[in-house]
Amino acid sequence: MSIEQDRERDQVFFVNFSRTLGGLAIMMVLFLVGALYIARKNAPAHEPLARLEERTAPVGQLRVEEEKTSAAVVSEEGEAAAAPVEVAEVSAMSGADVYGKVCIACHGGAIPGIPAIGDVADWAPRIQQGREVLYSHAIDGYEDGASGLPMPPRGGNDALSDEEVKVAVDYMLSKVGG
Ligand code: HEC
């Protein structure tokens, strides 16, 4: 092997080695920049989040507990969903309850002209109007009936839901075979 050839091989080696070192240096810089970028991106995002959680924790926990409680009540009662509306329905009164608390005052049989509970003759012509009319007269009230007396909306108790008034009507009708 001549000195010329030796030198050539050294040169080739030198060029290749320099390129490899250069490549490694570039990669190192890229990694460094990448690492700095990721570190910057993550660090500030985590800290305020932790502080935010710390500050909001008590309020959040309280609300979650409440929701769980009402949801538990709902599922215990066998209702479909956990929405607050359903919770209200769980506590809804039965037809007998509503009648006994509200409607009985006028429909208990003491006031002449007002259809009395259990009185088939009183109710027969009214049942012929159809249940929907009776429902809407009970919910919305009306004044132009045969007795000349007003049937107040929801029997005068605005707190009753449509459903509660309806089951009260159902209850009264059930007492006259309707
Ligand atoms: C303040 C007295 C009063 C109360 C309380 C009352 N009603 Fe009446 N209701 C009447 C009168 C009076 C009539 C009859 C009106 C007429 O047809 O002349 C009547 C009629 C009705 C009728 C028949 C409607 C029709 O079309 O014939 C239904 C059903 C009825 N009430 C449901 C209820 C229900 C349910 C409640 C309780 C949530 C209730 N009422 C509470 C006074 C009352």
Boltz pocket constraint, residues with backbone or C-beta under 6 A from the ligand:
constraints:
  - pocket:
      binder: B
      contacts: [[A, 98], [A, 99], [A, 102], [A, 103], [A, 104], [A, 105], [A, 106], [A, 107], [A, 113], [A, 114], [A, 115], [A, 126], [A, 129], [A, 133], [A, 134], [A, 135], [A, 137], [A, 138], [A, 142], [A, 143], [A, 144], [A, 145], [A, 146], [A, 147], [A, 148], [A, 149], [A, 150], [A, 151], [A, 152], [A, 154], [A, 155], [A, 156], [A, 160], [A, 165], [A, 168], [A, 169]]
      max_distance: 6.0
